[in-house]
């Protein structure tokens, strides 16, 4: 019974890793759709988000089923509850990738980004993909050092986010209102994506150490 | 034992209602802080969000404790899991109220909103407060008709949100970039607030009917 339970827990962890891989592909593709004004790719991300949602629902149903059948306590219970929260974070990261794709789609055949910001958003996309790949690795390894690294990597995303709002300041911005609104929202999507990655890392930390510390979302930047 | 369990479930429901009341005050105060450029009130909302987070953490700890001690199954288990998700939605609604207050704070002593948009945002604030008060009532009553009404009320918020993005369109907007970015983000905060209210209503519906239907977040508007 106990062995079965641990097999099932491991299956849930490996499904979380698979979910993180779907989300990594989604943020990579949506960034490319944004940079290349590739509407077919944007559509694929938007459509593909349904698969992320379906996997998350399936994972959660199995977690609830596991609670009902096995009535875990102590650290086993914490693990199941944390898994349900991690699936929610990953699902939300998938939504944010979809939002990026939706901006690309809405501006097509135009590019949503002014040329001078392409490199920054390319880098935000790379960092976001790196973050979610690290999240998958931390779920697999339960390695606290790797979990802490995620917070440092996220700092680079936050720095880009702040830089974007400096560029959007009155007088500095030369690309019109629609573009300003797009850039503000896009920058926020990537920043929130990173926040959820940090939250998952903290949840793993909580499971390993039993120290709740802060398992809330990291404080968002005040600007957005 | 069983009676004790149901007493504890009722206590959790009544704490969720109390949490919804804190969030209703937060969105009401943050809207007023925004409309009046009232920085003291904005600071109170920002500071007060810690109390929302603390209550949510306490509620969740008690829910996990209840799972461990009572090992509920079937609808009782579903109720505890749904309560944890509702506390997460309410906590996030509190965050969004805080974000509104942070915009008011950042623009002080200026007003963040152009005069012509004040009435619309006042209405968005009223609708948002109404929504979260209805959410509290639905958690208390488990009344499906009231739960469905929440979706209709949220439609009014979505309509305002769409209207804002029409006003932000190129050529129509006369208030500069900073203001455009503020308005876009503020409008999104209210829209997301409403989305979470709808999600809580759907979770209650799921508990009452056992039909999952969609208990995901309602589809966000494509624009933001």
Interface residues (C-beta under 8 A of the other chain):
Chain A: X53 X57 X64 X67 X68 X71 X73 X74 X77 X78 X81 X84 X85 X88 X91 X95 X99 X102 X105 X106 X165 X168 X169 X170 X173 X176 X177 X178 X180 X181 X184 X185 X188 X212 X216 X217 X220 X222 X223 X224
Chain B: X53 X57 X64 X67 X68 X71 X73 X74 X77 X78 X81 X84 X85 X88 X95 X99 X102 X105 X106 X165 X168 X169 X170 X173 X176 X177 X178 X180 X181 X184 X185 X188 X212 X216 X217 X220 X222 X223 X224
